[in-house]
Amino acid sequence: MATGESPSEPLSASVASVDAPAGEAGSMSGLDLRHLRYFIAVAEELHFGRAARRLHMSQPPLSQQIRSLERQLGVLLLHRDSHSVRLTAAGTALLAEAPKLLAGVERLTSLVRSFGNEVAGQLRIGFVGPTASLMNARILRVIASRYPRVVPELEEMSSQDQVRAVREGGIELGFIWDTPSAPMPDPEVDSLCLYEGDVAVAMEPTNPLAAFSAITLAQLAKERLLLVRRRIQPEMHDAITSALRRHGITISTLLVESSGIQDMVAAGVGVALIPSGPIVELARGVVVKPLSEVLLTVRTMLIWLRDNRLPALERYVEVARELKETGQLA
C-alpha cells in the first residue's frame, strides 16, 4: 500500500550509529514517549498519510520524528519506499512492547497522582455476569459521588482470568463467582464476599412450573436448561454441571451466550439457573422460583491483590464493605 511519503535519502542514511553523540537528533539517554506514540500510529496503519491524520499532524514532521526515533535507537524500524511501509524485525518487536510501556507510564502517573490530597486515577475492574455488574454499578455510583476523579475501566472476563489479571497487575479489582467449598486459589489475592445465595430457576410466566411456589429437582430434570458456554463462564458452568451430576439429574441443555440467557428464558426456549435474591435484575417476561432442595450455593466475591496500596482501590473496597454492611448490595 502507498506510504504517502516522498522518496528521500537512502534508508541506510536514516539510522545513525549507536555511538552517535548524545546531542544529535535528541537525547540518547532515554526514549521520548511522544516518539513511541508516533511510531505506534505508523506501525499500525503502515501508511504515513493515514497515521498523520490519526495523530492530527502533517506528514513531513511525522516522518522526521520516526527517523529521529530510529537514530536514537540505532536500528531501522520500518522498510519504506514509494509504494509500501513494512515493519522490520526490530519494528515488530517495538510494536509488541511500546503500547505496554505507554500503558505502564499512564498507570504510574495515575498511581503517583492518586497519592495527592484527592483520590484520583484509573481503576481497572473485571466482572462476570449481571449480578456482579449490578453490584459494581451500585459501588461506582458512590465512588463517583465521593471521588469524582477516579476513572473506572470495566472488562468482562471469567473468574479464573480475573484472578490471574489481579495477580499480574492487569486489573486492580475483580468480581468473581465461586462456591463456599472452593477456596481462593491464590493466597496473595484478598477477597470480600458481597453476596451468597442458592441458585433458583428462571422461567417465562406461562411455563407450568410458574404455578408452583418451589420447584423440585425432579421437575427441573424435565426442562431444557439454558447454560452459559463454558468458555465464557467456566467456573459457573462447571459448578452447575457438577451439582446436577451429584444429584443424579440428567437434563437437556442448550449452551448460550451470557448476555442473552434471560432473553432466551423470556422467549420460552428453556429455563436457567441463576442466583436468587433482589440484587439480580430480571428481564421483562422472566419469573424466578426457588428450588425445594439446595442444588448449588454461589457467591459473588470482590478480589484484589493484598499488597496493592493504590488509594482508589482502597476507597473502592471501603465503599463495598459499607454498602454490604448496610444491606445495599443484597
C-alpha positions in Angstrom: 0.0 0.0 0.0 1.2 3.5 -0.7 3.1 5.3 2.1 2.2 8.8 1.3 5.9 9.6 2.0 8.1 11.0 -0.8 11.4 9.2 -1.5 14.3 10.7 0.4 17.8 9.8 1.3 18.9 6.1 1.2 17.5 4.0 4.0 20.9 3.3 5.4 21.3 7.0 6.0 18.2 7.3 8.1 19.7 5.4 11.0 22.6 6.9 13.0 25.2 4.9 14.7 24.5 3.7 18.2 27.6 5.6 19.2 26.3 8.9 17.8 26.8 12.0 20.1 24.2 12.4 22.8 23.0 15.8 21.4 22.4 14.5 17.9 18.7 14.1 16.9 17.5 14.2 20.5 19.0 12.7 23.7 20.3 9.2 23.6 19.7 8.8 27.4 16.1 7.8 27.1 13.1 7.3 24.8 10.7 10.1 24.1 7.2 8.8 24.8 5.9 11.1 22.0 8.1 9.3 19.5 6.6 5.9 20.7 3.1 7.2 20.1 4.1 8.4 16.6 5.7 5.0 15.9 2.7 3.0 17.1 0.4 5.0 14.7 2.6 4.4 11.7 3.3 0.8 12.6 -0.5 0.1 12.9 -1.5 2.0 9.8 1.5 1.1 7.7 0.8 4.3 5.9 2.3 7.7 6.8 -0.6 9.7 5.5 -3.2 7.8 7.5 -1.0 7.9 10.6 -0.5 11.6 10.3 -4.3 12.2 10.0 -4.8 9.9 13.0 -2.3 12.0 15.0 -3.8 15.3 13.7 -0.4 16.4 12.3 1.1 16.9 8.9 3.1 14.1 7.3 6.6 15.6 7.0 7.1 16.2 10.7 5.8 12.7 11.4 8.4 11.2 9.0 11.1 13.2 10.7 10.1 12.0 14.1 10.2 8.4 13.1 13.7 8.9 11.6 14.7 10.6 14.9 13.5 7.6 16.8 15.5 5.3 14.6 18.6 7.4 15.0 18.1 7.3 18.8 17.7 3.6 18.9 20.3 2.9 16.3 18.1 0.5 14.4 15.9 0.5 11.3 12.2 0.2 12.4 10.5 0.5 9.0 11.2 -0.5 5.5 9.7 2.2 3.3 9.7 3.1 -0.3 7.4 5.0 -2.6 4.9 2.0 -2.6 4.8 0.5 0.9 5.7 0.6 4.5 6.7 -2.6 6.3 8.0 -3.3 9.8 11.5 -4.6 10.3 12.1 -7.3 12.9 13.1 -4.5 15.3 10.0 -2.6 14.4 7.8 -5.7 15.1 9.4 -6.1 18.5 8.9 -2.5 19.4 5.3 -2.5 18.3 4.7 -5.5 20.6 6.1 -3.7 23.6 5.6 0.0 23.1 1.8 0.0 23.9 2.6 -1.8 27.2 5.2 0.7 28.0 2.8 3.6 27.4 0.1 2.0 29.4 2.5 1.4 32.2 3.5 5.0 32.2 -0.1 6.1 32.3 -0.8 3.8 35.3 2.3 5.0 37.1 1.2 8.6 36.5 -2.3 7.8 37.9 -0.7 6.0 40.8 1.6 8.9 41.8 -1.2 11.5 41.4 -3.6 9.4 43.5 -1.3 9.9 46.5 -2.1 13.6 46.5 -4.8 15.3 48.5 -7.6 14.0 46.3 -8.1 10.3 45.4 -7.8 10.1 41.6 -6.6 7.9 38.7 -7.5 4.9 36.7 -9.2 1.9 38.4 -9.5 -1.2 36.3 -12.3 -3.6 37.3 -13.1 -7.1 36.0 -16.5 -8.7 36.4 -18.5 -11.7 35.4 -22.3 -12.0 35.0 -25.1 -9.5 35.5 -25.2 -9.8 39.3 -21.6 -8.6 39.6 -22.3 -5.9 37.1 -25.2 -4.6 39.2 -23.1 -4.6 42.4 -20.3 -2.9 40.7 -22.7 -0.2 39.4 -24.0 0.5 43.0 -20.5 0.8 44.3 -19.3 3.0 41.4 -22.3 5.3 42.0 -20.9 6.1 45.5 -17.3 6.3 44.2 -18.4 8.8 41.5 -20.0 11.0 44.2 -17.2 10.9 46.7 -14.2 10.6 44.4 -15.1 12.1 41.1 -11.5 12.0 39.8 -11.4 8.2 40.0 -11.9 6.8 36.4 -13.2 3.2 36.3 -12.4 0.9 33.4 -14.5 -2.2 33.2 -13.8 -5.5 31.5 -15.9 -8.7 31.4 -13.8 -11.8 31.9 -14.1 -15.2 33.5 -13.3 -15.6 37.2 -10.1 -17.5 36.5 -8.9 -14.8 34.2 -9.7 -12.2 36.8 -7.7 -13.9 39.5 -4.8 -14.1 37.1 -5.2 -10.5 36.0 -5.3 -9.2 39.6 -2.2 -11.3 40.4 -0.3 -10.0 37.3 -1.4 -6.4 37.5 -3.8 -6.4 34.6 -6.7 -5.2 36.8 -6.9 -3.8 40.3 -10.3 -5.3 41.3 -12.4 -8.3 40.2 -15.9 -9.6 40.8 -15.8 -13.4 40.6 -18.1 -16.3 41.1 -17.2 -19.1 43.4 -18.8 -21.6 45.8 -18.3 -21.8 49.6 -16.4 -25.1 49.1 -14.0 -23.6 46.6 -11.1 -21.8 48.4 -9.4 -18.7 47.0 -6.8 -20.1 44.6 -4.1 -17.6 45.3 -3.0 -16.7 48.9 -1.8 -13.3 47.7 -5.2 -12.3 46.5 -7.5 -10.8 49.1 -11.3 -11.1 48.9 -14.6 -9.9 50.3 -17.8 -11.9 49.9 -20.5 -9.5 48.7 -23.3 -12.0 48.1 -24.1 -15.6 48.9 -27.2 -17.5 47.9 -28.7 -20.6 46.4 -29.4 -20.8 42.7 -33.1 -20.6 41.7 -35.0 -21.4 38.5 -35.7 -18.6 36.0 -38.6 -19.2 33.5 -41.1 -17.3 31.5 -44.5 -16.8 33.2 -46.6 -19.2 31.1 -44.3 -22.1 32.0 -46.4 -24.6 34.0 -43.7 -24.5 36.7 -44.5 -20.9 37.4 -47.7 -22.0 39.2 -45.6 -23.7 41.9 -44.2 -22.0 45.0 -41.0 -24.0 44.7 -39.5 -26.3 42.0 -38.4 -29.9 42.8 -35.2 -31.3 41.2 -37.4 -33.9 39.5 -39.4 -31.1 37.9 -36.3 -29.3 36.9 -34.9 -32.5 35.2 -37.9 -32.4 32.7 -37.0 -28.9 31.4 -34.5 -27.7 28.9 -31.7 -25.9 30.8 -30.1 -22.9 29.2 -26.4 -22.9 30.3 -23.8 -20.3 29.6 -21.0 -21.6 27.4 -18.0 -22.9 29.4 -15.5 -20.6 27.6 -17.4 -17.6 28.9 -18.1 -18.7 32.5 -16.1 -21.9 33.1 -16.5 -21.7 36.9 -20.3 -21.3 36.9 -20.7 -23.8 34.0 -18.6 -26.5 35.9 -20.3 -25.8 39.2 -23.8 -26.3 37.8 -23.0 -29.4 35.8 -21.2 -30.9 38.8 -24.1 -30.2 41.0 -26.5 -31.8 38.6 -24.3 -34.9 38.4 -24.1 -35.1 42.2 -27.9 -35.1 42.5 -28.2 -37.7 39.7 -30.0 -35.3 37.3 -29.8 -35.8 33.6 -31.2 -32.8 31.8 -31.3 -31.5 28.2 -29.1 -28.4 27.9 -28.7 -25.7 25.4 -25.5 -23.6 25.5 -26.0 -19.8 25.2 -24.0 -16.6 25.4 -24.0 -14.9 28.9 -25.7 -11.7 27.8 -28.6 -13.3 26.1 -29.6 -16.0 28.6 -32.6 -14.1 30.1 -33.9 -13.1 26.7 -33.9 -16.8 25.8 -35.7 -17.6 29.0 -38.3 -14.9 28.3 -38.8 -16.4 24.8 -39.7 -19.7 26.3 -36.7 -21.6 24.9 -35.8 -23.1 28.3 -35.2 -22.3 31.9 -32.0 -21.1 33.6 -30.3 -21.5 37.0 -29.5 -18.0 38.3 -28.5 -16.6 41.7 -31.6 -15.8 43.9 -32.1 -12.6 45.7 -33.1 -9.0 44.9 -29.7 -8.0 43.6 -30.5 -10.0 40.4 -32.1 -7.8 37.8 -34.7 -9.8 35.8 -35.5 -9.1 32.2 -39.2 -8.4 31.4 -41.1 -11.7 31.0 -38.9 -13.7 33.4 -40.0 -15.0 36.8 -37.9 -16.8 39.3 -38.9 -19.7 41.6 -36.8 -21.2 44.3 -35.8 -24.9 44.4 -37.3 -27.1 47.1 -33.8 -28.5 47.7 -30.5 -26.8 47.7 -28.7 -27.6 44.4 -25.9 -25.2 44.5 -24.8 -22.2 46.6 -22.9 -19.5 44.9 -21.0 -16.4 46.0 -20.0 -13.1 44.4 -16.5 -12.2 45.6 -14.7 -8.9 45.3 -10.9 -9.6 44.9 -7.8 -7.6 44.8 -4.0 -8.0 45.3 -3.3 -7.9 49.0 -0.1 -5.8 48.6 -1.8 -3.3 46.2 -1.9 0.1 48.1 -3.5 2.1 45.4 -5.7 4.7 47.2 -8.5 4.4 44.6 -8.6 0.6 45.2 -8.6 1.1 49.0 -11.5 3.6 48.8 -13.4 1.2 46.5 -13.1 -1.7 49.0 -14.2 0.6 51.8 -17.3 1.6 49.9 -18.0 -2.0 49.0 -17.8 -3.0 52.7 -20.0 -0.1 53.7 -22.8 -1.0 51.2 -22.6 -4.6 52.2 -22.9 -3.9 55.9 -25.9 -1.5 55.3 -27.7 -4.1 53.1 -27.4 -2.1 49.9 -25.8 -5.0 48.0 -28.4 -7.6 48.9 
